[in-house]
């Protein structure tokens, strides 16, 4: 079993790469590849990596298990600390999250979980920070300079693409991200870290890495940095640190469900979703190093909140009365010294305040989330559905209302050791089953829901039969559904066969724009230029379907991106010169922003109507 390297603060890695000579920088990617395989963990917690006979790199993480200073990474070679070995070892280690804000009176224990519960899928990408309530009236000169530097680094990384976006390109992004954090731009810093993590995952061909995710990360980074650098952005775009807690007074919260959290950087745990009587969502999380084993075991771990004598399984089906509560902007409850909590009896999903979650059509809730994407990442959606059956990796269901579309249910976390996939598979074997579902809509896919918990539909015969102590719901990440939990006897009338209808997003000619953008992310500016070169008939074949479908804006922006990518300026002597990445980055961002807006419209339509009623343009 290989030894995992300790996470490294972004600024430490950026400084190590910056110290290298140009000759050593060219060798950095090759030196980084595979060097972690020989890592050895010592009894005192240090990790050593050997490079040949004369170079031994030692990583000595601090109490938090993270390399936060340059002195914690040493090399025995004569060139240290400006050596290739030290930079390669740091580059092979995972990136550490940004440090929390200094402890405040609102949260005197400094309670904070290492992985954000709003990111339960385990992407290890920091969740976009909340916007400040009262932003400063104007950006400072330091913030403008930091935003400009980050824009330039992001534009260079986009022009390089995954193919050429190695350690040096990533280090420039990390250095600019650190400067943005020091200038008070946490949202821009978080966006930059997402891009770097995405570049690493793509270059290493990690399982589960999607090029579309990295494309979205580049779009968010360029939008944030570009708007801030222009000086015309709303100061709220600066964001706020995600660990800020504020006094919440006295609260009463009731459990909805719990879900496992599994991070790609080795963190694991649980987040329990709660609801106040007025419908305000809250959460309690317990996420620490430990990976899969901790994610599985934390579901029954004690709740560390105000001395409450509940575990997370009990809290998900119970409640708390909290005095002196501390609350983060995302609704996470802190465990400050002054917090006191008393257990309360649980409430069923059919009672207040949970009942309104299932009272309105899912299409209305999704349209509201699409209009406020910052709140969509952690929002939960409830609906009653009828099981149609399995289709590929999806479980097809239909909402129990007239003219409802087919919905696709996907596991909230695909890891086979978690219960999500097995539970959905078992549910799929009962066509016609009526289910009450609580989950998180996947706003990157048409009519797709990732369920966290399920329960019986009130008054229905052919529905789940859950134990009384489960209080009418099963947490799909922890509770394992058995045959006794399903109705016996003849099945209810089954809806139409389990065949997926047309996908308005996949069938739209917008895929041509998406492919062009993703080509740029994968292969850089040169790949876009090469893909767009050709005869006039080729250009017509590429953008003609967009224009015939009425998507002239998308066609014009895609053509402008291709033209900018292929622009080859010359200097005063007529020699080819390297073009500035700024024009290309703006053209790419314009096409990406337009595409995202168009796709949001199609996704909203897929939730609102049956497949035959959703407009699908020719390819």
C-alpha positions as CSV (number, residue, x, y, z in Angstrom):
1,X,0.0,0.0,0.0
2,X,1.5,3.3,-1.1
3,X,2.0,6.2,1.4
4,X,-0.2,9.2,0.9
5,X,1.7,12.5,0.7
6,X,0.6,15.3,3.1
7,X,-1.4,18.2,1.5
8,X,0.7,21.2,0.6
9,X,-0.4,24.8,0.9
10,X,-0.7,26.3,-2.6
11,X,1.7,29.2,-1.9
12,X,4.5,26.8,-0.8
13,X,4.3,24.9,-4.0
14,X,4.2,28.0,-6.1
15,X,7.3,29.4,-4.4
16,X,9.2,26.1,-4.9
17,X,8.5,26.2,-8.6
18,X,9.3,29.9,-8.9
19,X,12.8,29.2,-7.5
20,X,13.7,26.8,-10.2
21,X,15.8,27.8,-13.2
22,X,14.3,27.7,-16.7
23,X,16.2,24.5,-17.4
24,X,14.9,22.7,-14.3
25,X,11.3,23.9,-15.0
26,X,11.3,22.0,-18.2
27,X,12.1,18.8,-16.3
28,X,9.6,19.3,-13.6
29,X,6.6,17.4,-15.1
30,X,8.7,14.3,-15.8
31,X,10.2,14.4,-12.3
32,X,6.9,14.8,-10.6
33,X,5.3,11.8,-12.4
34,X,5.5,8.7,-10.3
35,X,7.7,10.1,-7.6
36,X,5.1,9.6,-4.9
37,X,5.2,5.8,-5.4
38,X,8.3,5.4,-3.3
39,X,7.2,7.6,-0.4
40,X,7.9,6.2,3.1
41,X,6.0,7.2,6.2
42,X,8.2,7.5,9.4
43,X,7.0,6.9,12.9
44,X,7.2,10.7,13.7
45,X,4.8,11.5,10.8
46,X,7.4,12.7,8.3
47,X,7.3,11.4,4.8
48,X,10.5,10.8,2.8
49,X,10.9,10.5,-1.0
50,X,14.2,9.4,-2.5
51,X,15.5,10.7,-5.9
52,X,18.5,8.6,-6.8
53,X,21.3,7.9,-4.3
54,X,22.1,11.5,-3.3
55,X,18.8,13.2,-2.9
56,X,16.3,12.6,-0.1
57,X,13.3,14.9,0.2
58,X,11.6,15.1,3.7
59,X,8.1,16.4,4.2
60,X,7.3,17.3,7.8
61,X,3.7,18.3,8.1
62,X,2.5,20.4,11.0
63,X,-0.1,19.5,13.6
64,X,-2.9,19.8,11.1
65,X,-1.2,17.3,8.8
66,X,-0.4,20.0,6.1
67,X,2.8,21.5,4.7
68,X,2.2,25.2,5.3
69,X,5.8,26.6,5.3
70,X,8.8,26.2,3.1
71,X,10.9,24.9,6.0
72,X,8.7,21.8,6.3
73,X,10.0,20.5,2.9
74,X,13.7,19.9,2.8
75,X,16.1,18.1,0.4
76,X,19.6,16.7,1.1
77,X,21.0,17.7,-2.3
78,X,23.5,20.5,-2.8
79,X,21.0,22.7,-4.8
80,X,18.3,22.7,-2.1
81,X,16.0,24.5,-1.6
82,X,16.1,25.5,-5.2
83,X,16.2,22.0,-6.5
84,X,14.1,19.9,-8.8
85,X,13.6,17.1,-6.2
86,X,11.9,19.3,-3.6
87,X,9.6,21.0,-6.2
88,X,8.7,17.6,-7.7
89,X,7.8,16.1,-4.3
90,X,5.6,19.1,-3.4
91,X,4.0,19.0,-6.8
92,X,3.1,15.3,-6.4
93,X,1.3,16.1,-3.1
94,X,-2.4,17.1,-3.0
95,X,-3.3,20.7,-2.6
96,X,-4.4,21.8,0.8
97,X,-7.6,23.8,1.3
98,X,-7.4,27.5,2.2
99,X,-6.9,27.9,6.0
100,X,-9.9,28.9,8.0
101,X,-10.5,32.4,9.1
102,X,-9.1,33.3,12.6
103,X,-11.3,32.2,15.4
104,X,-13.9,34.7,16.4
105,X,-16.1,35.2,19.4
106,X,-19.0,33.8,17.4
107,X,-17.2,30.4,17.3
108,X,-14.6,30.4,20.0
109,X,-13.6,26.8,19.4
110,X,-12.8,27.5,15.8
111,X,-15.0,24.6,14.8
112,X,-14.7,23.9,11.2
113,X,-14.8,20.7,9.1
114,X,-11.9,20.2,6.7
115,X,-14.2,19.3,3.8
116,X,-17.2,21.4,3.0
117,X,-20.5,19.4,3.5
118,X,-22.0,21.3,0.6
119,X,-19.8,19.2,-1.6
120,X,-20.9,15.7,-0.7
121,X,-19.9,14.1,-3.9
122,X,-16.3,14.2,-2.8
123,X,-14.9,16.3,-5.6
124,X,-12.5,17.8,-3.0
125,X,-13.1,21.2,-4.7
126,X,-13.8,24.0,-2.3
127,X,-17.4,25.2,-2.6
128,X,-17.9,28.7,-3.9
129,X,-17.9,31.0,-0.8
130,X,-21.0,32.9,0.1
131,X,-21.3,36.6,-0.9
132,X,-20.9,39.1,1.9
133,X,-24.1,40.8,3.1
134,X,-22.7,44.3,3.1
135,X,-19.8,44.4,0.6
136,X,-17.3,47.3,0.5
137,X,-18.4,50.1,-1.8
138,X,-15.3,49.8,-4.1
139,X,-12.5,47.4,-4.8
140,X,-9.1,48.5,-3.5
141,X,-6.0,49.0,-5.8
142,X,-4.5,45.8,-4.4
143,X,-7.6,43.8,-5.2
144,X,-7.6,45.2,-8.8
145,X,-4.0,44.2,-9.2
146,X,-4.6,40.8,-7.8
147,X,-7.6,40.2,-10.0
148,X,-5.6,41.3,-13.1
149,X,-2.8,39.0,-12.3
150,X,-5.2,36.1,-11.8
151,X,-7.0,36.9,-15.1
152,X,-3.6,36.8,-16.9
153,X,-2.6,33.5,-15.3
154,X,-6.0,32.0,-16.0
155,X,-5.9,33.1,-19.7
156,X,-2.4,31.6,-20.0
157,X,-3.6,28.3,-18.5
158,X,-6.6,28.2,-20.9
159,X,-4.4,28.9,-23.9
160,X,-2.1,26.0,-22.7
161,X,-4.9,23.6,-22.0
162,X,-4.6,20.3,-20.2
163,X,-1.9,19.1,-22.7
164,X,0.5,21.9,-21.8
165,X,-0.9,22.8,-18.4
166,X,1.8,21.2,-16.4
167,X,3.4,22.0,-13.1
168,X,4.8,25.4,-14.2
169,X,1.4,26.7,-15.5
170,X,-0.3,25.4,-12.4
171,X,2.2,27.1,-10.1
172,X,1.5,30.5,-11.8
173,X,-2.2,30.0,-11.1
174,X,-1.4,29.1,-7.5
175,X,0.8,32.1,-7.0
176,X,-1.9,34.4,-8.4
177,X,-4.5,32.6,-6.3
178,X,-2.5,33.2,-3.1
179,X,-2.1,36.9,-4.0
180,X,-5.9,37.0,-4.5
181,X,-6.5,35.5,-1.0
182,X,-4.1,38.1,0.6
183,X,-6.0,40.9,-1.2
184,X,-9.3,39.7,0.1
185,X,-10.7,37.9,-3.0
186,X,-11.6,34.4,-1.6
187,X,-14.1,33.6,-4.3
188,X,-11.5,34.1,-7.0
189,X,-9.0,32.1,-5.1
190,X,-11.4,29.2,-4.7
191,X,-12.1,29.3,-8.4
192,X,-8.4,29.1,-9.2
193,X,-7.9,26.2,-6.9
194,X,-10.7,24.3,-8.6
195,X,-9.0,24.8,-12.0
196,X,-5.7,23.6,-10.7
197,X,-7.2,20.5,-9.1
198,X,-9.1,19.9,-12.4
199,X,-5.9,20.2,-14.5
200,X,-4.1,17.8,-12.2
201,X,-7.0,15.2,-12.4
202,X,-7.2,15.5,-16.1
203,X,-3.4,15.1,-16.7
204,X,-3.4,12.1,-14.4
205,X,-6.5,10.6,-16.0
206,X,-8.2,10.0,-12.7
207,X,-11.3,8.0,-12.7
208,X,-14.5,10.1,-12.5
209,X,-12.8,13.2,-14.0
210,X,-15.1,15.0,-16.5
211,X,-13.8,17.5,-19.0
212,X,-17.1,19.3,-18.6
213,X,-16.3,19.9,-15.0
214,X,-13.0,21.5,-15.8
215,X,-14.7,23.6,-18.5
216,X,-17.1,24.9,-16.0
217,X,-14.3,25.7,-13.5
218,X,-12.4,27.7,-16.2
219,X,-15.6,29.6,-17.0
220,X,-16.2,30.5,-13.3
221,X,-12.5,31.5,-12.9
222,X,-12.4,33.7,-16.0
223,X,-15.7,35.3,-15.2
224,X,-14.8,36.1,-11.6
225,X,-11.3,37.4,-12.3
226,X,-12.3,39.3,-15.5
227,X,-15.2,41.1,-13.9
228,X,-13.1,42.0,-10.8
229,X,-10.1,43.2,-12.9
230,X,-12.4,45.4,-15.0
231,X,-13.3,47.4,-11.9
232,X,-16.9,47.4,-12.9
233,X,-18.0,44.3,-11.0
234,X,-20.3,44.2,-8.0
235,X,-18.0,44.2,-5.0
236,X,-20.1,41.2,-3.8
237,X,-18.1,39.2,-6.3
238,X,-15.2,39.2,-4.0
239,X,-16.9,36.6,-1.8
240,X,-16.3,35.9,1.8
241,X,-14.3,33.3,3.6
242,X,-16.3,30.1,3.9
243,X,-15.5,29.6,7.6
244,X,-17.1,32.7,9.0
245,X,-19.5,32.0,11.9
246,X,-22.0,34.4,13.3
247,X,-24.3,34.2,16.4
248,X,-27.5,32.4,15.6
249,X,-29.3,32.9,18.9
250,X,-31.8,30.1,19.9
251,X,-32.8,27.6,17.2
252,X,-35.0,24.7,16.8
253,X,-34.1,22.3,14.0
254,X,-35.5,18.9,12.8
255,X,-33.7,16.2,10.9
256,X,-34.4,15.5,7.3
257,X,-31.7,13.0,6.2
258,X,-28.0,12.3,6.4
259,X,-25.5,11.6,3.6
260,X,-21.9,10.3,3.5
261,X,-19.1,12.7,2.5
262,X,-16.1,11.2,0.7
263,X,-13.3,13.5,-0.6
264,X,-10.7,12.7,-3.2
265,X,-8.1,14.2,-0.8
266,X,-8.7,11.5,1.8
267,X,-11.4,13.1,4.0
268,X,-14.5,11.3,5.0
269,X,-17.5,11.8,7.2
270,X,-21.2,12.7,7.3
271,X,-23.5,15.7,6.9
272,X,-26.9,15.7,8.4
273,X,-29.5,18.0,6.9
274,X,-31.8,19.9,9.2
275,X,-34.8,22.2,8.8
276,X,-36.0,25.0,11.1
277,X,-39.8,25.6,11.7
278,X,-39.8,28.5,9.2
279,X,-38.2,26.3,6.5
280,X,-34.6,27.6,6.8
281,X,-32.1,24.8,6.0
282,X,-29.2,24.0,8.4
283,X,-26.7,21.2,8.6
284,X,-24.3,19.5,11.0
285,X,-21.2,18.0,9.6
286,X,-18.4,15.7,10.9
287,X,-15.7,15.4,8.2
288,X,-12.1,14.5,9.0
289,X,-9.2,12.6,7.5
290,X,-10.0,8.9,7.1
291,X,-11.5,8.4,3.6
292,X,-14.1,5.7,2.9
293,X,-13.8,3.9,6.4
294,X,-14.7,7.2,8.1
295,X,-17.5,8.0,5.7
296,X,-19.1,4.7,6.4
297,X,-18.7,4.9,10.2
298,X,-19.5,8.5,10.7
299,X,-23.2,7.9,10.0
300,X,-23.6,6.5,13.5
301,X,-21.0,8.7,15.2
302,X,-21.9,11.1,18.0
303,X,-23.0,14.6,17.2
304,X,-20.4,17.1,18.6
305,X,-22.7,19.9,19.2
306,X,-23.5,21.5,22.5
307,X,-23.3,18.3,24.5
308,X,-26.2,16.7,22.6
309,X,-26.5,13.0,23.4
310,X,-27.4,12.0,19.8
311,X,-25.6,10.3,17.0
312,X,-26.1,11.4,13.4
313,X,-28.5,8.5,12.7
314,X,-30.6,9.8,15.6
315,X,-30.3,13.4,14.6
316,X,-31.5,12.7,11.0
317,X,-34.7,11.3,12.5
318,X,-34.8,13.6,15.5
319,X,-34.2,17.2,16.3
320,X,-32.4,19.7,18.5
321,X,-33.2,22.8,20.5
322,X,-30.1,24.9,20.5
323,X,-29.2,27.9,22.7
324,X,-26.3,30.2,21.7
325,X,-26.1,28.7,18.2
326,X,-23.3,29.7,15.8
327,X,-24.0,29.5,12.1
328,X,-21.9,29.8,9.0
329,X,-23.2,31.6,5.9
330,X,-23.9,28.2,4.3
331,X,-26.1,27.2,7.3
332,X,-23.6,25.0,8.9
333,X,-24.0,24.8,12.7
334,X,-20.8,25.4,14.7
335,X,-19.8,23.8,18.0
336,X,-18.7,26.8,20.0
337,X,-18.1,26.6,23.8
338,X,-21.3,28.6,24.5
339,X,-23.5,26.3,22.4
340,X,-26.0,24.1,24.3
341,X,-28.3,21.6,22.6
342,X,-31.2,19.5,23.8
343,X,-32.6,16.6,21.8
344,X,-36.2,16.8,20.4
345,X,-38.5,14.2,19.0
346,X,-38.4,13.7,15.3
347,X,-41.0,14.7,12.8
348,X,-42.2,12.8,9.7
349,X,-41.9,14.2,6.2
350,X,-45.7,14.6,6.2
351,X,-45.5,17.2,9.0
352,X,-44.3,20.7,9.2
353,X,-41.7,22.0,8.4
354,X,-40.8,19.1,6.0
355,X,-44.1,18.8,4.2
356,X,-43.7,21.9,2.0
357,X,-40.6,20.4,0.4
358,X,-42.9,17.9,-1.4
359,X,-45.9,20.2,-1.9
360,X,-45.0,21.9,-5.2
361,X,-44.0,20.6,-8.6
362,X,-40.3,19.8,-9.0
363,X,-40.2,22.1,-12.1
364,X,-41.0,25.1,-10.0
365,X,-38.2,24.4,-7.5
366,X,-35.7,23.7,-10.2
367,X,-36.5,26.9,-12.0
368,X,-36.0,28.8,-8.8
369,X,-32.6,27.1,-8.3
370,X,-31.5,27.8,-11.8
371,X,-32.2,31.5,-11.2
372,X,-30.0,31.5,-8.2
373,X,-27.0,29.2,-8.9
374,X,-25.1,30.2,-5.8
375,X,-27.8,28.6,-3.7
376,X,-28.3,25.5,-5.9
377,X,-25.3,23.5,-4.8
378,X,-26.7,22.6,-1.3
379,X,-30.4,22.9,-2.0
380,X,-32.7,19.9,-1.6
381,X,-35.7,19.0,-3.6
382,X,-38.6,16.7,-2.7
383,X,-41.2,15.0,-5.0
384,X,-43.4,12.0,-5.2
385,X,-42.6,9.6,-8.1
386,X,-43.6,6.4,-9.8
387,X,-40.8,3.9,-10.6
388,X,-40.5,3.1,-14.3
389,X,-37.4,1.0,-14.3
390,X,-33.7,1.0,-15.0
391,X,-32.1,2.3,-18.2
392,X,-28.4,2.1,-18.3
393,X,-26.9,3.9,-15.3
394,X,-30.2,5.7,-14.6
395,X,-33.2,4.8,-12.6
396,X,-36.2,6.2,-14.5
397,X,-39.1,7.6,-12.6
398,X,-42.1,9.8,-13.4
399,X,-43.4,12.5,-11.1
400,X,-46.9,11.8,-9.9
401,X,-48.6,14.7,-11.6
402,X,-50.3,15.1,-15.0
403,X,-48.0,15.4,-18.0
404,X,-44.9,15.0,-15.8
405,X,-41.6,14.2,-17.6
406,X,-39.4,11.2,-17.0
407,X,-36.8,12.0,-14.3
408,X,-33.4,10.3,-14.1
409,X,-32.2,9.2,-10.6
410,X,-28.4,8.8,-10.2
411,X,-26.5,7.8,-7.1
412,X,-25.6,10.8,-4.9
413,X,-22.1,9.2,-4.6
414,X,-21.0,6.4,-7.0
415,X,-18.5,4.7,-4.8
416,X,-19.5,1.0,-4.7
417,X,-18.8,0.6,-1.0
418,X,-21.5,3.1,-0.2
419,X,-25.2,2.1,-0.3
420,X,-26.5,4.5,-2.9
421,X,-26.0,2.4,-6.0
422,X,-27.2,-0.9,-4.5
423,X,-30.4,0.8,-3.1
424,X,-31.3,2.3,-6.4
425,X,-30.7,-1.0,-8.1
426,X,-33.1,-2.7,-5.7
427,X,-35.7,0.0,-6.2
428,X,-35.5,-0.4,-10.0
429,X,-36.7,-4.0,-9.7
430,X,-40.1,-2.8,-8.5
431,X,-41.7,-1.0,-11.5
432,X,-44.8,0.9,-10.5
433,X,-43.6,1.5,-6.9
434,X,-44.6,4.9,-5.5
435,X,-41.8,6.7,-3.8
436,X,-41.3,10.0,-1.9
437,X,-37.8,11.2,-2.8
438,X,-35.6,13.9,-1.3
439,X,-32.4,14.7,-3.2
440,X,-30.2,17.2,-4.9
441,X,-31.0,18.2,-8.5
442,X,-28.1,17.8,-10.9
443,X,-28.3,21.1,-12.8
444,X,-25.7,20.0,-15.4
445,X,-28.0,17.3,-16.7
446,X,-31.6,17.3,-18.0
447,X,-34.2,16.2,-15.5
448,X,-31.7,14.5,-13.2
449,X,-32.0,14.1,-9.4
450,X,-29.5,12.6,-7.1
451,X,-31.6,11.2,-4.2
452,X,-30.3,11.2,-0.6
453,X,-33.3,9.6,1.1
454,X,-36.6,7.9,0.1
455,X,-39.8,7.2,1.9
456,X,-43.4,5.9,1.3
457,X,-46.0,8.0,-0.4
458,X,-48.8,8.8,2.1
459,X,-52.0,6.9,1.4
460,X,-50.4,4.7,-1.4
461,X,-50.7,0.9,-1.3
462,X,-47.8,-0.1,-3.6
463,X,-45.1,1.8,-1.7
464,X,-42.3,1.2,0.8
465,X,-42.9,-0.5,4.1
466,X,-40.2,0.9,6.4
467,X,-39.6,0.1,10.0
468,X,-41.3,2.3,12.5
469,X,-38.0,3.5,14.0
470,X,-36.9,4.8,10.6
471,X,-39.6,7.5,10.9
472,X,-40.8,7.0,7.3
473,X,-37.5,7.5,5.4
474,X,-34.4,5.6,4.5
475,X,-31.1,7.3,4.0
476,X,-29.8,5.9,0.8
477,X,-26.1,6.3,1.7
478,X,-26.4,4.4,5.0
479,X,-29.7,2.4,5.3
480,X,-29.8,-0.7,3.0
481,X,-33.2,-1.5,1.7
482,X,-34.2,-5.2,1.9
483,X,-37.0,-7.3,0.4
484,X,-39.1,-6.8,3.5
485,X,-39.1,-3.1,2.9
486,X,-41.0,-3.4,-0.4
487,X,-44.7,-4.3,-1.0
488,X,-45.6,-7.9,-1.6
489,X,-48.0,-9.3,-4.2
490,X,-49.0,-8.0,-7.6
491,X,-47.4,-4.9,-8.9
492,X,-49.2,-1.7,-9.5
493,X,-50.0,-0.7,-13.1
494,X,-46.7,0.2,-14.7
495,X,-46.2,3.4,-16.7
496,X,-44.8,3.2,-20.3
497,X,-41.7,1.0,-20.8
498,X,-38.4,2.0,-19.3
499,X,-37.0,3.8,-22.3
500,X,-35.5,7.2,-22.1
501,X,-37.1,9.8,-24.3
502,X,-35.2,12.4,-26.2
503,X,-32.6,14.4,-24.2
504,X,-33.1,18.1,-25.2
505,X,-29.6,18.9,-24.0
506,X,-27.8,16.1,-25.8
507,X,-29.9,16.4,-29.0
508,X,-29.5,20.1,-29.4
509,X,-26.9,21.4,-31.8
510,X,-25.4,23.2,-28.9
511,X,-23.2,20.2,-28.5
512,X,-21.1,21.7,-31.3
513,X,-20.2,24.7,-29.2
514,X,-19.6,22.5,-26.1
515,X,-17.2,20.3,-28.1
516,X,-15.3,23.4,-29.3
517,X,-15.0,24.8,-25.8
518,X,-13.9,21.4,-24.3
519,X,-11.4,21.0,-27.2
520,X,-9.9,24.3,-26.1
521,X,-9.7,23.1,-22.4
522,X,-8.1,19.8,-23.4
523,X,-5.7,20.9,-26.1
524,X,-5.4,24.6,-25.7
525,X,-5.6,27.4,-28.2
526,X,-3.8,25.5,-30.9
527,X,-6.3,22.7,-30.7
528,X,-9.2,25.1,-31.3
529,X,-7.4,26.7,-34.2
530,X,-6.7,23.3,-35.8
531,X,-10.3,22.1,-35.3
532,X,-11.7,25.2,-36.9
533,X,-9.4,25.4,-39.9
534,X,-10.7,24.1,-43.2
535,X,-12.8,25.1,-46.2
536,X,-15.9,27.2,-46.1
537,X,-18.1,24.1,-46.4
538,X,-16.6,22.7,-43.2
539,X,-17.5,25.9,-41.4
540,X,-21.0,25.7,-42.8
541,X,-21.2,22.1,-41.5
542,X,-20.1,23.2,-38.1
543,X,-22.3,26.2,-37.5
544,X,-25.1,25.7,-40.1
545,X,-27.2,23.5,-37.8
546,X,-26.9,26.1,-35.0
547,X,-28.2,28.9,-37.3
548,X,-31.0,26.6,-38.7
549,X,-32.1,25.9,-35.1
550,X,-32.3,29.7,-34.5
551,X,-29.2,29.6,-32.3
552,X,-27.4,32.4,-34.3
553,X,-25.8,33.9,-31.2
554,X,-24.1,30.6,-30.4
555,X,-23.0,30.2,-34.0
556,X,-21.5,33.8,-34.1
557,X,-19.7,33.3,-30.8
558,X,-18.3,30.0,-31.8
559,X,-17.1,31.4,-35.1
560,X,-15.5,34.4,-33.3
561,X,-13.7,32.0,-30.9
562,X,-12.3,29.9,-33.8
563,X,-11.1,33.0,-35.6
564,X,-9.4,34.4,-32.5
565,X,-7.7,31.1,-31.8
566,X,-6.3,31.0,-35.4
567,X,-5.1,34.6,-35.3
568,X,-1.4,34.7,-35.8
569,X,0.1,38.2,-35.5
570,X,3.5,39.2,-36.9
571,X,6.0,41.6,-35.5
572,X,7.5,44.6,-37.4
573,X,9.9,42.3,-39.3
574,X,7.0,40.0,-40.4
575,X,7.9,37.2,-38.1
576,X,5.2,35.2,-36.4
577,X,4.7,36.4,-32.8
578,X,3.0,34.7,-29.9
579,X,-0.5,36.2,-29.6
580,X,-1.7,37.6,-26.3
581,X,-4.0,35.1,-24.5
582,X,-6.4,37.9,-23.4
583,X,-8.4,38.2,-26.6
584,X,-8.7,34.4,-26.9
585,X,-9.8,34.1,-23.3
586,X,-12.5,36.7,-23.7
587,X,-13.8,35.0,-26.8
588,X,-13.8,31.6,-25.1
589,X,-15.6,33.1,-22.0
590,X,-18.2,34.8,-24.2
591,X,-19.0,31.5,-25.9
592,X,-19.0,29.6,-22.6
593,X,-21.3,32.0,-20.8
594,X,-23.8,32.0,-23.7
595,X,-23.7,28.2,-23.8
596,X,-24.3,27.9,-20.0
597,X,-27.3,30.2,-20.3
598,X,-28.8,28.3,-23.2
599,X,-28.3,24.9,-21.5
600,X,-30.0,26.2,-18.3
601,X,-33.1,27.0,-20.4
602,X,-33.1,23.5,-21.8
603,X,-32.6,21.9,-18.4
604,X,-35.5,24.0,-17.0
605,X,-37.7,22.9,-19.8
606,X,-36.8,19.2,-19.3
607,X,-38.2,19.3,-15.8
608,X,-41.4,21.2,-16.8
609,X,-42.8,19.0,-19.5
610,X,-43.0,15.5,-20.9
611,X,-40.4,14.6,-23.5
612,X,-42.7,15.1,-26.5
613,X,-43.4,18.7,-25.3
614,X,-39.8,19.7,-24.9
615,X,-38.4,21.5,-28.0
616,X,-35.5,19.5,-29.5
617,X,-33.6,21.1,-32.4
618,X,-31.8,19.2,-35.1
619,X,-28.3,18.2,-34.7
